[in-house]
C-alpha cells in the first residue's frame, strides 16, 4: 500500500495527496500545506482601521480605500448620496457642466484682478487665457471631484492643437471649490 502519514494532520493518505519535490514526496499532505499557505497569507496581509461613511462604526479592512463596513452599508450610502444629489439637481449635460465650470473659474479670476479671455473653439488646448501684471497664463478648465482621501481627480489632456495649458483649473462637482494645478508636475498652485 502506498499510504503515507501526514506530519500535520496525522492521517494515512494515498501518495496522490502529497506534493512531489525533486523526486521526494512532501511530509505534509496537500490539504494541510494549502491551509498553512492561506494562513500565512492572512497573517502577512495589512489591515486598516477605518470608519464607515454610512453607519459611522469603526471596522477593519484589508483595503485602505474601503469606505463602508458592509455591502448593505455601501448600497444604503450610495442610495442616500445619489438621491440627495438627484433631489437637489436637475440633469445637466457634460458640455453644459463644462461651460458652467468655465464661467465659475472666469468670474473667480476676474474678482481677483485677472483679465480673462475665453476660447472661441471648443477643441482648443486651453479654455482661458488670463493676464495679470503682464504675465500670461493658459488655463484648461476641468470638472473633477475630491476623493475620500482628499485627492483631487480630473482628466488631463493629451497634446491638442499645438500645445498644453500652463495650468489646470479643476472645479469640484459637489462643492464647486476651484483648485489650480501646474500642467508640468501636477502640483497644486495658488493663483491669486
C-alpha positions in Angstrom: 0.0 0.0 0.0 1.3 3.5 -0.9 -0.1 5.4 2.0 1.9 7.9 4.0 1.1 9.6 7.3 0.9 13.4 7.2 3.1 15.1 9.8 0.4 17.7 10.5 -3.0 16.0 10.5 -1.7 12.5 11.3 -3.9 10.8 8.7 -2.8 8.0 6.5 -3.4 9.2 2.9 -2.5 7.9 -0.6 0.5 9.4 -2.3 -1.6 11.5 -4.7 -2.5 13.7 -1.7 1.2 14.8 -1.3 3.3 17.2 -3.4 6.3 15.8 -5.1 9.5 17.9 -4.8 12.7 16.8 -6.6 11.5 13.2 -6.6 10.7 13.1 -2.9 7.2 13.3 -1.5 6.4 16.1 1.0 5.8 15.0 4.6 2.6 17.2 4.8 -0.5 16.5 2.7 -1.8 19.0 0.1 -4.7 20.0 2.3 -2.5 20.9 5.3 0.1 22.6 3.1 -2.6 24.7 1.4 -4.2 25.6 4.7 -0.8 26.7 6.1 -0.2 28.9 3.0 -3.6 30.5 3.3 -3.0 31.2 7.0 0.5 32.6 6.2 -1.1 34.9 3.6 -3.7 36.1 6.1 -1.0 36.9 8.6 1.0 39.0 6.1 -2.0 41.0 4.9 -2.1 44.6 6.1 -5.2 45.7 8.0 -6.5 49.2 8.2 -8.8 50.6 10.9 -11.5 52.7 9.2 -14.8 54.4 9.9 -17.9 53.5 7.9 -19.3 56.5 5.9 -22.9 55.3 6.4 -23.2 53.9 9.9 -20.1 55.6 11.4 -18.9 52.4 13.1 -15.2 51.6 13.2 -14.2 48.5 11.2 -11.0 46.7 10.0 -10.4 46.2 6.3 -7.5 44.9 4.2 -8.3 47.7 1.6 -7.2 51.1 2.8 -9.6 52.9 0.4 -12.7 51.0 1.7 -15.5 53.4 2.5 -18.2 51.3 4.1 -18.1 48.3 6.5 -20.6 46.0 4.7 -22.2 45.7 1.3 -25.5 46.7 2.8 -24.0 50.0 4.2 -22.4 50.6 0.7 -25.8 50.3 -1.0 -27.5 52.5 1.5 -24.8 55.1 1.4 -24.8 55.1 -2.4 -28.6 55.4 -2.5 -28.7 58.3 0.0 -25.9 60.3 -1.6 -27.2 59.9 -5.1 -30.8 60.5 -4.2 -29.8 63.7 -2.3 -27.9 64.9 -5.4 -30.8 63.9 -7.6 -33.4 65.8 -5.4 -31.4 69.0 -5.4 -30.2 69.0 -9.0 -31.6 68.7 -12.5 -29.6 66.6 -15.1 -27.0 68.8 -16.8 -25.2 67.6 -19.9 -21.4 67.3 -19.6 -20.9 70.1 -22.2 -23.2 72.5 -20.2 -21.5 71.5 -16.9 -18.1 72.3 -18.6 -19.4 75.7 -19.7 -20.7 76.4 -16.2 -17.3 75.5 -14.7 -15.5 77.8 -17.2 -17.8 80.7 -16.1 -17.1 79.9 -12.4 -13.4 80.0 -12.9 -13.6 83.1 -15.1 -15.6 85.0 -12.5 -13.3 83.9 -9.7 -10.2 85.1 -11.6 -11.9 88.4 -12.6 -12.7 89.1 -9.0 -9.1 88.6 -8.2 -7.8 91.1 -10.7 -7.1 89.0 -13.8 -8.0 89.9 -17.3 -9.8 86.8 -18.7 -10.2 85.8 -22.3 -12.3 82.7 -23.3 -11.5 80.5 -26.2 -13.9 80.5 -29.2 -13.1 77.0 -30.2 -14.3 74.0 -28.1 -11.4 71.9 -29.3 -8.5 74.3 -28.4 -5.9 73.1 -25.9 -6.9 75.7 -23.3 -10.2 77.3 -22.3 -9.0 80.6 -20.8 -6.1 83.0 -21.3 -5.5 85.2 -18.2 -3.3 88.1 -17.8 -2.2 89.8 -14.6 0.9 92.1 -14.2 1.9 91.3 -17.8 2.1 87.6 -17.0 0.1 85.5 -19.4 -1.2 82.0 -18.4 -3.1 79.5 -20.4 -5.7 77.6 -18.3 -7.7 74.5 -19.2 -10.8 74.2 -17.0 -11.8 70.7 -15.9 -14.8 69.4 -13.8 -13.5 66.9 -11.3 -14.1 65.7 -7.8 -12.3 65.3 -4.5 -11.9 61.6 -3.4 -12.4 60.4 0.2 -8.7 60.6 0.8 -8.7 64.3 -0.3 -7.0 63.8 -3.7 -8.4 66.0 -6.5 -9.2 63.8 -9.5 -9.5 65.1 -13.1 -8.6 64.1 -16.6 -5.5 65.6 -18.2 -5.4 66.4 -21.9 -3.2 64.8 -24.5 -1.4 67.1 -26.9 -4.2 69.1 -28.7 -3.9 71.7 -31.4 -0.3 72.6 -30.9 0.1 72.9 -27.1 -0.5 72.3 -23.5 -2.1 74.7 -21.0 0.1 76.2 -18.2 -2.4 75.3 -15.6 -5.5 73.2 -15.0 -8.4 74.7 -13.1 -10.5 71.9 -11.5 -14.0 72.7 -10.3 -15.3 70.1 -7.8 -18.6 68.7 -9.0 -20.1 68.6 -5.5 -18.7 71.6 -3.5 -17.9 73.9 -6.5 -14.4 74.6 -5.0 -11.8 75.6 -7.5 -8.3 74.0 -7.5 -5.4 75.1 -9.7 -2.7 72.6 -10.8 0.6 73.1 -12.7 0.5 71.2 -16.0 4.1 70.0 -15.8 4.3 68.4 -12.4 0.6 68.2 -11.4 1.3 70.1 -8.1 -1.4 72.4 -6.7 -0.6 76.1 -7.1 -2.2 79.3 -5.6 -3.0 81.6 -8.5 -4.4 84.5 -6.6 
